[in-house]
Amino acid sequence: MQSPAQILLVQNRFGEALVAFDADLAVAPGDANAMFGRATALKHLGRLQEARAAFDRVLVRAPNAAGALNNRGDTLLALGLPNEALADFDRAIELQSGMAQAHLGRGIALQRLHGTEGSLACFTRALMLWPECADAFFFRALSLERLGRSEEALSDYDRALALEPHSVTTMGNRATLLLALKRFAEAAEGFRLIEPFAPTKALNGLSYAAAHTCDWSGWEKYRGDIIAALAAGSHDIQPGALIAYSNEPALMKVAAQNITTSIVRSGPRWHGKPFSSAKIRLGYCSADFYAHATSRLMAGVWEGHDRNRFELIAFDFGPDDQSPLRARVKSAFDRFHVVSDKSPEAVAQMIADEGIDIAIDLMGLTANAPSGIFASRPAPVQVNYLGYPGTMGAEFMDYLLADAVVAPISHQEFYAEKILHLPDCYQPNDANRIRPTASSRAEAGLPERGFVFCCFNNNWKLNPLLFDIWMRLLKRVPGSVLWLIEDNQAAVANLRRAAIAREIDQTRLIFAPRVASKLHLARQANADLFLDTLPYNAHTTASDALWMGVPLVTAKGEGFAGRVAASLLSAIGLPELITDNLTDYENLALALAQDPARLAILKQKLETNQRTAPLFDTTRFTRNLEAAYEKMREAFLAGD
């Protein structure tokens, strides 16, 4: 027969239950059931340290109580102690192998410690014992998602929602996965469902989906709501939502801090003597060691590092696409660790065990980023570089590698990291990559005659203010076309409608399907002028255009991401293509389109500067980068 205190506990009246258990224990201090109930009430009330101590007392009296072990394991997980929790779950399963909750807890502990390794089997075992456990479906979906098994993950999210249809967390995760799969309409539907309960999370997702599909019907509202939420101190707005609408550096810092301040710290992991060997050990961390823009930019740098002074170790948590570029990248490193199935904590320990002196995060706050690895301080010096154009807002990152254009020292207040300038340009380029022969206009899907404006940036970088300018250019340059990347069909349809609304024949918008890098480079040589985007510039797409001899017009923005094209143009010796505002940007683009002789001179200058200017000088860049690493070592050893 249940006591009144136990009845209150079953009814989830935890505060009252705690009072009742205390009263029972005052009469019978050694009552194990009351002690267990009291500990459970404390756990549910979020008084975790007290709950842990209470379960400790229960287990002193009853060391083989599987239920107490399981509950203490849950408490330890909530306290951020997965190693200790795992020991409790293992012991509980040893005592009672059919305890589904312990298998679930063990899977969560393994997920946090080792990523997907071992966790899937635990969740599957839990579901065999408890087929209606929504949490087991949810956490198994997380593991499946990390393994890239997206459809299976969606199925598990659906099954979790069938059991707990009002779980805002599960609905949000499912919608976020749909965004990653570019199923934007379904994702938006999911975010609308959670809007009444988590309006800021919904704002992140809905604004992101709208930007990627070029649905500008709510562009001004989304922009205003995002900025207002940040100004109001919201901790939910993330950089991924902000970047399409604003690149104001103060806002970007706040949005970055919304992510990095929530990361659990478990460090420092490094305890050895830093910079103890003759060579500086560089640990490059990325999910992009494959046919990705980051590897295309960095391959020549990795190959060109001075091996008498540097040792290169890669930590790869991305896919293996079996591409020639991946093989080339792997061969450039002294050691190449594939860690895609490991947790951030496990990777951090590997970095520490390798004795890495300088750990370089090549992803920052982008998708699949390893921020949790760096939060554990696995290396004495930690660097934010290349993959994310802005601050990570984190005290655990020491340096941002940049240049004087993208991040002037006068902007230091907008960066949590110390800005360290590379002399010419922050962006590397591989001088050994192929410059393919240009394809024909017909092969590229272009008309045989007429001026070709192009912008091969991702569709989410486009916005109505830019599009107004581009349509005015088409009106004023007869026979001209605008050549854009074909990202998704919803964006194509919306852009065509936007052209018609601005009285432009939709056939003057030409969409280039995504193709292999070599084919894309060959076709874009047919463009006459690249039109940059703002607030987020062309980055790799800009250097691609310049590599293929296509001049680019940009407007310099406020923050890092809006100043990259200006940096590239400065490094290639074409500052005359940099403007300070969108009015001058429009006027310059029009002047060049209407003056073939002037444009031809610019193209000839670009062709000459490709061979002489710093932008495509990989050896020069590599020596500058190495000098920066040497400065970091000197500063660290000097106690700075």
C-alpha positions in Angstrom: 0.0 0.0 0.0 1.4 3.4 -1.0 2.0 6.0 1.6 0.6 9.5 1.2 4.0 10.8 0.2 4.3 8.2 -2.5 0.9 9.1 -3.8 1.9 12.7 -4.1 5.1 11.6 -5.9 3.1 9.6 -8.4 0.8 12.6 -8.9 3.9 14.7 -9.8 3.2 17.0 -6.8 6.9 17.0 -6.0 7.1 19.8 -3.5 4.4 18.4 -1.4 5.9 14.9 -1.7 9.2 16.2 -0.4 7.6 17.7 2.7 5.7 14.4 3.2 8.8 12.3 2.9 10.7 14.5 5.3 7.9 14.0 7.8 8.1 10.2 7.3 11.8 10.2 7.8 11.6 12.3 11.0 9.6 9.4 12.4 11.6 6.6 10.8 15.0 7.9 9.7 16.1 4.5 8.2 13.1 4.0 6.0 14.7 3.1 2.6 11.5 3.7 0.6 11.1 7.2 2.1 14.7 8.0 1.4 14.4 6.9 -2.2 11.2 8.8 -2.6 12.7 12.0 -1.1 15.7 11.7 -3.5 13.4 11.2 -6.5 11.4 14.3 -5.5 14.5 16.4 -5.2 15.6 15.2 -8.7 12.3 16.2 -10.2 12.5 19.6 -8.5 15.8 20.2 -10.1 17.7 20.3 -6.8 20.3 18.0 -8.4 23.2 18.2 -5.9 20.8 17.5 -3.1 19.3 14.6 -5.1 22.7 13.1 -5.8 23.6 13.2 -2.1 20.2 11.7 -1.2 20.7 8.8 -3.7 24.2 8.3 -2.3 22.6 7.7 1.1 20.1 5.3 -0.4 22.8 3.3 -2.0 24.9 3.1 1.1 21.9 1.3 2.7 21.0 -0.7 -0.4 24.0 -0.9 -2.8 22.2 -3.3 -5.2 19.0 -1.1 -5.6 18.8 -0.9 -9.4 16.2 1.8 -9.3 18.3 4.0 -7.2 21.3 3.4 -9.4 19.3 4.3 -12.5 17.9 7.5 -10.8 21.3 8.6 -9.6 22.6 8.0 -13.2 19.8 10.3 -14.5 20.9 12.9 -11.9 24.5 12.7 -12.8 23.6 13.1 -16.5 21.7 16.3 -15.6 24.8 17.5 -13.7 26.9 17.0 -16.8 28.8 13.9 -15.5 28.2 11.3 -18.2 31.2 9.1 -17.1 29.9 8.7 -13.6 26.4 8.2 -14.9 27.5 5.5 -17.2 28.9 3.5 -14.3 25.5 3.7 -12.5 23.6 2.6 -15.6 26.0 -0.3 -16.2 25.6 -1.5 -12.7 21.8 -1.1 -12.9 21.7 -3.2 -16.1 24.0 -5.8 -14.5 21.5 -6.2 -11.6 18.3 -5.9 -13.7 18.9 -6.5 -17.4 15.4 -5.7 -18.4 15.3 -2.2 -17.0 14.5 -0.1 -20.1 15.2 3.2 -18.4 18.8 2.1 -17.6 19.4 1.2 -21.3 18.0 4.6 -22.3 20.2 6.4 -19.8 23.3 4.4 -20.8 22.6 5.4 -24.5 22.4 9.1 -23.5 25.6 8.8 -21.5 27.4 7.1 -24.4 26.0 9.7 -26.8 27.6 12.5 -24.8 30.8 10.7 -24.2 31.5 9.0 -27.6 28.9 10.4 -30.0 27.1 7.6 -31.9 29.4 4.8 -30.8 27.4 2.3 -28.8 24.4 4.6 -28.3 22.2 3.3 -31.1 22.3 -0.3 -29.7 21.3 1.1 -26.3 18.3 3.0 -27.6 17.2 0.0 -29.7 17.4 -2.2 -26.7 15.4 0.3 -24.6 12.7 0.3 -27.3 12.6 -3.5 -27.4 11.8 -3.4 -23.6 9.7 -0.3 -23.7 8.2 0.2 -27.2 6.3 3.3 -26.2 9.3 5.3 -24.9 9.3 8.6 -26.7 12.6 9.6 -25.3 14.3 6.5 -26.8 13.0 7.4 -30.2 14.1 11.0 -29.8 17.7 10.2 -28.7 18.0 7.5 -31.3 17.0 10.1 -33.9 19.8 12.3 -32.7 22.4 9.5 -33.2 21.0 8.6 -36.6 21.1 12.3 -37.6 24.8 12.5 -36.7 25.5 9.5 -38.8 23.8 11.1 -41.8 20.9 8.6 -41.8 18.4 11.4 -42.1 15.3 9.5 -43.3 15.6 7.1 -40.4 16.1 10.0 -38.0 12.9 11.6 -39.4 11.0 8.4 -38.9 12.1 8.2 -35.2 11.1 11.8 -34.6 7.7 11.0 -36.1 7.4 8.0 -33.8 8.4 10.1 -30.8 5.7 12.6 -31.8 3.1 9.9 -32.1 3.7 9.1 -28.5 4.2 12.7 -27.3 2.5 14.9 -29.9 3.1 18.1 -28.0 6.8 17.9 -27.5 8.1 21.2 -28.7 11.7 20.0 -28.6 11.0 17.0 -30.9 9.0 19.2 -33.3 11.8 21.7 -33.4 14.5 19.1 -34.0 12.4 17.5 -36.8 11.8 20.9 -38.5 15.5 21.7 -38.2 16.5 18.4 -39.8 14.0 19.2 -42.7 15.8 22.5 -43.2 19.1 20.7 -43.6 17.5 18.4 -46.1 16.2 21.5 -48.0 12.6 20.4 -47.5 11.8 24.0 -46.7 8.0 23.9 -47.0 7.7 21.0 -44.5 10.2 22.6 -42.2 8.3 25.9 -42.2 5.1 23.9 -41.3 6.9 22.4 -38.4 8.2 25.7 -37.1 4.7 27.2 -37.4 3.4 24.5 -35.1 5.8 25.4 -32.3 5.4 29.2 -32.8 2.9 29.6 -30.0 5.1 27.8 -27.5 8.6 28.8 -28.7 8.2 31.9 -30.8 12.0 32.8 -31.0 12.9 29.2 -32.0 10.2 29.4 -34.6 11.5 32.7 -35.8 14.9 31.2 -36.4 13.5 28.4 -38.5 10.9 30.4 -40.4 13.3 33.2 -41.3 15.9 30.7 -42.4 13.4 28.8 -44.6 12.2 32.1 -46.1 15.7 33.3 -46.9 16.6 30.0 -48.6 13.5 30.0 -50.8 13.7 33.7 -51.6 10.3 34.2 -50.1 10.6 37.9 -49.3 7.0 38.5 -48.3 8.0 38.7 -44.7 11.6 39.9 -45.2 11.3 43.3 -43.4 9.2 41.7 -40.6 11.7 38.9 -40.0 14.6 41.4 -40.0 12.9 43.6 -37.5 11.8 40.8 -35.3 15.3 39.2 -35.2 17.0 42.5 -34.4 14.3 43.3 -31.7 14.7 39.9 -30.1 18.5 40.3 -29.8 18.0 43.8 -28.5 15.6 42.4 -25.9 18.2 40.0 -24.7 16.8 36.8 -26.3 19.2 33.9 -26.0 17.5 31.9 -28.8 18.3 33.9 -31.9 21.3 32.3 -33.7 23.7 33.6 -36.3 22.2 31.3 -38.9 19.0 33.3 -38.7 20.6 36.7 -38.5 23.2 36.5 -41.3 20.7 36.7 -44.2 19.1 39.8 -42.7 21.9 41.8 -41.1 25.7 41.6 -40.7 25.9 44.3 -38.1 28.9 43.2 -36.0 27.6 44.0 -32.6 24.5 41.9 -33.3 26.6 39.0 -34.7 28.6 38.9 -31.5 25.4 38.7 -29.4 24.0 35.9 -31.6 27.2 34.0 -31.4 27.3 34.2 -27.7 23.7 32.8 -27.6 25.3 29.5 -28.9 28.7 29.4 -27.2 27.6 30.4 -23.7 25.2 27.4 -23.6 28.0 24.9 -24.4 28.9 22.7 -21.5 32.6 23.0 -20.5 34.4 20.0 -19.4 38.0 21.2 -19.5 40.7 22.1 -19.6 41.7 18.8 -21.2 45.3 19.7 -22.0 47.7 19.3 -19.0 51.0 18.7 -20.8 53.8 21.2 -21.5 52.8 23.2 -24.5 55.2 23.9 -27.4 57.6 21.3 -25.9 58.8 19.8 -29.2 60.9 21.4 -31.9 57.9 21.5 -34.2 54.7 23.3 -33.5 51.9 20.7 -33.6 48.9 22.1 -35.5 45.5 20.4 -35.1 43.1 21.3 -37.9 39.5 20.4 -37.0 36.8 20.3 -39.7 33.9 18.4 -41.2 34.9 19.6 -44.6 37.9 17.5 -45.5 36.3 16.4 -48.8 35.2 18.1 -52.1 34.2 21.2 -50.2 35.1 24.9 -50.5 37.3 24.8 -47.4 39.4 22.0 -48.7 39.6 23.6 -52.2 41.0 26.7 -50.6 43.3 25.1 -48.0 44.7 22.1 -49.9 47.8 23.9 -51.2 48.5 25.5 -47.8 48.4 22.1 -46.0 50.8 20.7 -48.7 53.1 23.7 -48.4 53.5 23.8 -44.6 57.2 23.7 -43.6 57.5 20.2 -42.1 60.8 21.2 -40.4 58.8 23.6 -38.2 55.3 22.2 -38.2 53.5 18.9 -37.6 50.0 18.6 -39.1 47.2 16.5 -37.5 43.7 16.5 -38.8 40.5 15.8 -36.8 37.8 14.9 -39.4 34.2 14.7 -38.3 32.7 15.0 -41.8 31.8 12.6 -44.7 34.2 10.6 -46.8 33.1 11.3 -50.4 35.9 9.2 -51.9 36.9 12.2 -54.0 40.4 12.9 -55.4 40.4 16.1 -53.3 39.8 14.2 -50.1 42.7 11.8 -51.0 44.9 14.8 -51.7 44.0 16.5 -48.4 44.5 13.3 -46.3 48.0 12.8 -47.8 48.9 16.4 -46.8 48.7 15.6 -43.1 51.1 13.7 -40.8 48.1 12.1 -39.1 44.5 12.1 -40.1 42.0 11.1 -37.4 38.4 10.3 -38.5 36.2 11.2 -35.5 32.8 11.5 -37.0 31.3 9.0 -34.6 32.8 10.5 -31.5 31.4 13.0 -29.0 33.0 16.5 -28.6 34.4 15.4 -25.3 36.1 12.4 -26.8 37.6 14.4 -29.6 38.8 17.0 -27.2 40.6 14.3 -25.2 42.2 13.0 -28.5 43.5 16.5 -29.3 44.9 16.8 -25.8 46.5 13.3 -26.0 48.1 14.3 -29.3 49.8 17.2 -27.6 48.4 19.7 -30.0 49.9 23.2 -29.5 47.6 25.2 -31.7 44.1 23.9 -32.5 42.4 25.5 -35.5 38.6 25.5 -35.8 37.9 25.7 -39.5 34.1 25.8 -39.0 33.2 28.2 -36.2 29.5 28.3 -35.8 28.5 26.7 -39.1 26.5 23.5 -39.4 28.1 20.5 -37.8 30.6 22.8 -36.1 32.9 21.4 -33.4 32.4 24.2 -30.8 31.9 21.7 -28.0 35.3 20.3 -28.7 37.0 23.7 -28.2 34.9 24.5 -25.1 36.8 21.7 -23.4 40.1 23.6 -24.0 42.0 20.7 -25.5 44.9 22.9 -26.6 46.8 25.8 -25.1 46.1 28.0 -28.1 42.8 27.9 -30.0 42.0 29.7 -33.2 38.8 30.6 -35.1 39.7 30.6 -38.8 38.2 30.6 -42.3 35.0 28.6 -42.1 32.9 31.1 -40.1 33.3 34.8 -41.0 32.9 36.4 -37.6 33.3 36.0 -33.9 32.4 32.8 -32.1 31.7 35.0 -29.0 33.5 32.5 -26.9 36.2 33.0 -24.2 37.6 29.6 -25.1 38.8 30.9 -28.5 42.0 32.9 -28.4 42.5 34.3 -31.8 40.5 35.2 -35.0 42.7 35.0 -38.0 41.6 37.8 -40.3 43.0 40.8 -42.3 42.8 44.5 -42.1 39.8 44.7 -44.4 37.5 42.1 -43.0 38.2 42.8 -39.4 39.9 46.1 -38.7 41.5 46.4 -35.3 39.0 49.2 -34.7 36.3 46.5 -34.6 38.0 44.5 -31.8 35.1 45.2 -29.5 32.9 43.1 -31.7 35.1 40.0 -31.4 35.6 37.8 -28.3 38.8 36.5 -29.8 41.9 38.7 -30.3 42.1 39.7 -33.9 45.4 38.7 -35.6 45.9 40.0 -39.1 47.4 38.2 -42.0 49.3 40.6 -44.2 47.4 40.4 -47.6 44.2 38.6 -47.2 42.7 36.1 -44.7 41.5 33.8 -47.5 43.9 31.1 -48.8 43.8 30.0 -52.4 45.3 27.0 -54.2 47.5 28.1 -57.1 47.7 24.5 -58.3 44.0 24.0 -58.9 42.8 23.7 -62.5 41.8 26.7 -64.5 39.6 24.8 -67.1 38.9 26.0 -70.6 35.8 28.0 -70.8 32.7 26.2 -72.1 30.5 27.8 -74.8 27.6 30.0 -74.0 25.3 27.4 -75.4 26.8 24.7 -73.2 26.2 27.0 -70.2 22.6 27.6 -71.2 23.2 31.3 -72.0 22.0 33.3 -75.0 24.6 33.8 -77.7 24.4 37.6 -77.4 23.8 40.1 -74.6 25.6 41.2 -71.4 25.7 38.5 -68.7 25.4 39.7 -65.1 25.9 36.8 -62.7 25.8 35.9 -59.0 26.6 32.4 -58.0 26.1 33.0 -54.3 23.7 30.7 -52.4 20.1 31.9 -52.8 19.8 32.8 -49.2 22.2 35.7 -49.6 19.8 37.4 -52.0 17.3 39.9 -50.7 14.7 42.3 -52.1 17.0 45.4 -51.8 19.6 43.8 -54.0 17.1 42.3 -56.4 15.6 45.8 -57.0 19.0 47.0 -58.1 19.6 44.0 -60.3 16.2 44.4 -62.1 17.0 48.1 -62.7 20.3 47.0 -64.3 18.4 44.6 -66.6 16.1 47.4 -67.6 18.9 49.8 -68.4 21.1 47.3 -70.2 19.0 46.0 -73.1 19.4 42.3 -73.9 21.2 41.6 -70.7 20.5 38.6 -68.5 21.0 37.7 -64.8 22.7 34.3 -64.3 22.0 32.7 -60.9 22.6 29.4 -59.1 19.7 27.0 -59.0 19.5 26.1 -55.4 15.9 24.8 -55.0 12.7 25.0 -57.0 10.9 27.1 -54.5 13.6 29.8 -54.8 13.5 29.6 -58.6 9.7 30.1 -58.7 9.9 33.0 -56.2 12.7 34.8 -58.1 10.8 34.5 -61.3 7.7 36.0 -59.7 9.8 38.7 -58.2 11.2 39.6 -61.7 7.7 39.7 -63.1 6.5 42.0 -60.2 9.4 44.4 -61.2 8.3 44.3 -64.9 11.2 42.1 -66.1 10.6 39.2 -68.4 11.3 36.1 -66.3 13.2 34.5 -69.1 16.0 37.0 -68.5 16.7 35.1 -65.3 18.8 32.1 -66.1 19.5 29.4 -63.5 22.6 27.3 -63.4 22.1 23.9 -61.9 24.7 22.7 -59.4 27.5 20.8 -61.1 31.0 19.6 -60.2 33.5 22.4 -59.4 35.5 22.0 -62.6 32.4 22.3 -64.7 31.2 25.3 -62.8 34.5 27.1 -63.2 34.5 26.4 -66.9 31.0 27.8 -67.5 31.3 30.9 -65.3 34.0 32.3 -67.6 31.1 33.2 -69.9 29.9 35.8 -67.4 30.7 39.5 -68.0 30.3 40.8 -64.5 29.7 39.3 -61.1 27.3 41.2 -58.9 28.1 40.7 -55.2 25.6 40.4 -52.4 25.1 42.3 -49.1 24.9 42.0 -46.1 26.7 38.7 -46.8 29.3 38.8 -49.6 30.5 36.2 -52.0 33.4 34.4 -50.4 34.8 31.3 -52.2 32.4 32.1 -55.1 34.2 35.5 -55.4 37.7 34.0 -55.6 36.3 31.4 -58.1 35.0 34.3 -60.3 38.3 36.1 -60.1 40.3 32.9 -60.8 38.2 32.5 -64.0 38.8 36.2 -65.1 35.4 37.5 -64.2 35.4 41.0 -62.6 33.3 41.5 -59.4 31.6 44.6 -58.1 31.0 44.7 -54.3 29.7 47.1 -51.7 31.7 46.9 -48.4 29.5 46.0 -45.5 29.8 46.5 -41.8 30.8 43.1 -40.5 33.3 40.4 -41.5 31.0 38.5 -43.8 30.1 41.7 -45.7 33.7 42.8 -46.3 35.2 39.6 -47.7 34.9 40.5 -51.4 36.6 43.8 -50.7 39.5 41.9 -49.1 39.8 39.7 -52.2 39.6 42.6 -54.6 42.3 44.4 -52.6 44.6 41.4 -52.6 44.1 41.0 -56.4 44.9 44.7 -57.0 41.4 45.8 -58.1 40.3 48.3 -55.4 38.4 50.2 -58.0 35.7 47.6 -57.9 35.0 48.2 -54.2 32.2 50.6 -53.4 31.0 51.9 -50.0 27.3 51.7 -50.5 24.6 50.1 -52.7 24.0 53.3 -54.7 27.6 53.5 -55.8 27.6 49.7 -56.4 24.6 50.0 -58.8 26.2 53.0 -60.6 29.5 51.2 -61.0 27.9 48.0 -62.3 25.8 50.0 -64.8 28.9 52.0 -66.0 30.9 48.8 -66.6 28.0 47.1 -68.5 27.6 50.2 -70.7 31.4 50.7 -71.4 32.9 47.5 -73.0 36.3 49.1 -73.4 36.5 50.0 -69.7 35.4 46.5 -68.8 38.0 44.9 -71.1 40.8 46.9 -69.5 39.7 45.6 -66.1 39.6 42.0 -67.3 43.1 42.4 -68.7 44.3 43.8 -65.4 42.7 40.9 -63.6 44.4 38.4 -65.9 47.8 40.1 -65.3 47.3 40.3 -61.5 46.4 36.7 -61.2 50.0 35.9 -61.7 51.6 38.8 -59.7 49.2 39.9 -56.9 49.1 38.1 -53.5 45.6 36.6 -53.7 46.6 33.4 -55.6 50.2 33.1 -54.3 49.8 30.0 -52.1 53.4 29.9 -51.0 53.4 33.5 -49.9 50.1 32.9 -48.0 51.5 29.8 -46.3 54.6 31.6 -45.0 52.4 34.4 -43.7 50.1 31.9 -42.0 53.1 30.1 -40.4 54.4 33.5 -39.2 51.1 34.0 -37.5 51.3 30.6 -35.7 54.9 31.5 -34.6 53.5 34.8 -33.1 50.9 32.8 -31.2 53.6 30.6 -29.8 55.8 33.5 -28.8 52.8 35.3 -27.1 51.8 32.1 -25.2 55.3 31.5 -23.9 55.6 35.1 -22.9 52.5 34.7 -20.8 50.3 36.9 -23.0 
